[in-house]
């Protein structure tokens, strides 16, 4: 289905912040979250924007979470868990799905900011409730199943210039960008990073922005 955004549309946006962090790292950019939100809303009526973030025991992202909460985001958090293979992760997929389906009666459009293939079934369920579903991700970090089920795919890499933070130096890109993953393992301590005064996204990296 092909359609153009309508200004009368009521929009709900659901940010998988871990997925977005890895996409930003792969692109070598730092995100201006205010501009990203405006870009995704695209002159429509924002009903609510949710951000799902894992938090570590040291609460590194308190400043970032506070900033999001005061700038148009409803933040949902969950403690990071360390697994036997050494990875650290907070799985908030269920929280995102519940919020999207609960808000469905108040929305015309749901935007899932993630490339995680686990959300393909959620997108299908939302469409069955009458919503149009948009997926915002980078092609390299997006499941083909999720792209195929979406009514509209928003290529964040192609539009990165709209929401990149020009006031900060570029992020060093990884030597081997992710290819065709749904969700990579999260390094120890990673949740996400963002605007001014947020905490570092991972202990080895001293910067303050995704």
C-alpha positions as CSV (number, residue, x, y, z in Angstrom):
1,X,0.0,0.0,0.0
2,X,1.3,3.5,-0.9
3,X,-0.1,6.5,0.8
4,X,1.0,10.0,1.8
5,X,1.0,11.4,5.3
6,X,-2.2,13.4,6.1
7,X,-2.0,16.4,8.5
8,X,-5.2,15.1,10.2
9,X,-3.5,11.8,11.1
10,X,-3.0,11.0,14.8
11,X,0.4,9.6,15.2
12,X,2.0,7.4,17.9
13,X,5.7,6.8,17.7
14,X,7.5,3.9,19.5
15,X,11.3,4.2,19.8
16,X,13.3,1.0,20.3
17,X,16.3,3.0,21.7
18,X,18.7,0.1,21.7
19,X,18.1,-0.6,18.0
20,X,18.3,3.1,17.2
21,X,21.6,3.4,19.1
22,X,23.2,0.6,17.0
23,X,21.9,2.2,13.8
24,X,23.3,5.6,14.7
25,X,26.6,4.0,15.6
26,X,26.7,2.2,12.3
27,X,26.0,5.4,10.4
28,X,28.7,7.3,12.5
29,X,26.3,10.0,13.6
30,X,24.8,11.5,16.7
31,X,21.1,12.1,16.8
32,X,19.2,15.3,17.6
33,X,16.1,13.7,19.1
34,X,14.0,16.8,18.8
35,X,14.6,17.0,15.1
36,X,14.1,13.3,14.6
37,X,10.7,13.5,16.4
38,X,9.7,16.4,14.2
39,X,10.9,14.5,11.1
40,X,8.8,11.4,11.9
41,X,5.7,13.4,12.8
42,X,5.9,15.2,9.5
43,X,3.4,17.9,10.2
44,X,0.8,15.4,11.5
45,X,-0.7,15.4,15.0
46,X,1.5,13.7,17.5
47,X,-0.6,11.7,20.1
48,X,2.3,10.3,22.0
49,X,6.0,9.3,21.6
50,X,7.4,6.4,23.7
51,X,11.0,5.6,24.3
52,X,12.1,2.2,25.6
53,X,15.5,2.2,27.4
54,X,17.5,-0.3,29.4
55,X,19.1,1.1,32.5
56,X,22.2,-0.2,34.2
57,X,22.9,-0.4,38.0
58,X,25.0,2.8,37.8
59,X,22.0,4.7,36.3
60,X,24.3,6.2,33.6
61,X,21.4,7.5,31.5
62,X,19.5,9.5,34.2
63,X,20.3,12.8,32.5
64,X,19.2,11.5,29.1
65,X,16.0,10.0,30.5
66,X,15.1,13.2,32.2
67,X,15.7,15.2,29.0
68,X,13.5,12.9,27.0
69,X,10.8,13.0,29.6
70,X,10.8,16.8,29.5
71,X,10.9,17.0,25.7
72,X,7.9,15.1,24.4
73,X,8.8,11.5,25.2
74,X,7.1,9.1,27.5
75,X,10.0,7.0,28.7
76,X,9.7,3.3,29.7
77,X,12.7,1.6,31.4
78,X,13.8,-1.8,32.5
79,X,17.0,-2.9,34.3
80,X,19.7,-4.4,32.1
81,X,20.4,-8.1,32.7
82,X,23.8,-9.7,32.2
83,X,23.6,-13.1,30.5
84,X,26.0,-16.1,30.6
85,X,27.6,-15.1,27.3
86,X,28.7,-11.8,28.8
87,X,26.1,-9.6,26.9
88,X,23.9,-7.2,28.8
89,X,20.4,-6.5,27.6
90,X,17.0,-5.2,28.6
91,X,14.2,-6.6,26.5
92,X,11.4,-4.1,26.2
93,X,9.7,-5.6,23.2
94,X,6.7,-6.6,25.2
95,X,6.3,-3.2,26.7
96,X,6.4,-1.6,23.3
97,X,3.8,-4.0,21.9
98,X,1.4,-3.5,24.8
99,X,1.7,0.3,24.6
100,X,1.1,0.3,20.8
101,X,-2.0,-2.0,21.0
102,X,-3.4,-0.1,24.0
103,X,-3.0,3.2,22.2
104,X,-4.5,1.9,18.9
105,X,-8.0,3.3,19.4
106,X,-6.5,6.8,19.7
107,X,-4.2,6.5,16.6
108,X,-4.4,6.6,12.8
109,X,-0.7,5.8,12.3
110,X,1.8,3.9,14.5
111,X,5.5,4.4,13.7
112,X,7.8,1.7,15.0
113,X,11.4,3.1,15.2
114,X,13.2,-0.2,14.9
115,X,14.4,-2.8,12.4
116,X,13.8,-5.7,14.7
117,X,12.0,-8.5,12.9
118,X,10.2,-9.5,16.1
119,X,7.9,-6.5,15.5
120,X,6.6,-7.8,12.2
121,X,3.8,-9.7,13.9
122,X,3.0,-6.6,16.0
123,X,2.8,-4.5,12.8
124,X,0.4,-7.0,11.3
125,X,-1.8,-7.0,14.5
126,X,-1.9,-3.2,14.5
127,X,-3.0,-3.2,10.8
128,X,-5.8,-5.6,11.7
129,X,-7.0,-3.0,14.2
130,X,-7.2,-0.4,11.4
131,X,-3.9,1.4,11.9
132,X,-1.4,2.3,9.2
133,X,2.0,1.2,10.3
134,X,5.3,3.0,9.4
135,X,8.7,1.5,10.1
136,X,11.7,3.9,10.6
137,X,15.1,2.2,10.5
138,X,18.2,1.9,8.4
139,X,18.0,-0.7,5.6
140,X,21.1,-2.5,7.0
141,X,19.6,-2.8,10.4
142,X,16.0,-3.7,9.3
143,X,14.4,-7.1,9.0
144,X,13.0,-7.7,5.5
145,X,9.9,-9.2,7.2
146,X,9.3,-6.0,9.1
147,X,9.9,-3.8,6.0
148,X,7.5,-6.0,3.9
149,X,4.6,-5.8,6.3
150,X,4.9,-2.0,6.8
151,X,2.6,0.4,5.0
152,X,5.5,2.8,4.7
153,X,9.3,2.3,5.3
154,X,11.2,5.4,6.4
155,X,14.9,5.1,5.5
156,X,16.7,6.8,8.4
157,X,20.1,6.6,6.7
158,X,18.9,8.4,3.6
159,X,17.4,11.2,5.8
160,X,20.1,11.4,8.4
161,X,21.1,14.9,7.5
162,X,17.7,16.1,8.8
163,X,18.3,15.0,12.4
164,X,22.1,14.6,12.7
165,X,23.7,16.7,15.5
166,X,26.0,19.1,13.7
167,X,27.2,20.6,17.0
168,X,29.1,17.5,17.9
169,X,31.9,15.6,16.1
170,X,30.9,12.5,14.1
171,X,30.8,9.1,15.8
172,X,33.5,6.7,14.8
173,X,31.9,4.0,12.7
174,X,32.5,0.3,13.5
175,X,34.9,-1.5,11.2
176,X,32.2,-4.1,10.3
177,X,28.7,-2.6,10.1
178,X,25.8,-4.9,10.9
179,X,24.2,-6.6,8.0
180,X,20.7,-8.0,7.9
181,X,20.3,-8.4,11.7
182,X,17.1,-8.2,13.7
183,X,18.7,-7.3,17.0
184,X,22.5,-7.6,17.8
185,X,23.8,-8.5,21.2
186,X,24.1,-5.4,23.4
187,X,27.5,-4.7,24.8
188,X,27.9,-4.5,28.6
189,X,26.2,-1.4,30.0
190,X,24.7,-0.3,26.7
191,X,21.2,1.2,26.7
192,X,21.3,4.4,24.5
193,X,22.5,8.0,24.5
194,X,21.2,11.2,23.2
195,X,20.8,15.0,23.5
196,X,22.7,17.5,25.7
197,X,23.7,16.3,29.2
198,X,22.8,12.6,28.6
199,X,24.9,9.8,29.9
200,X,27.4,7.7,27.9
201,X,25.8,4.8,25.9
202,X,28.5,2.3,26.9
203,X,31.3,2.4,29.5
204,X,34.1,2.3,26.9
205,X,32.8,5.3,25.1
206,X,33.0,8.7,26.9
207,X,30.8,10.7,24.6
208,X,27.2,11.7,25.6
209,X,25.2,11.3,22.5
210,X,23.8,8.7,20.1
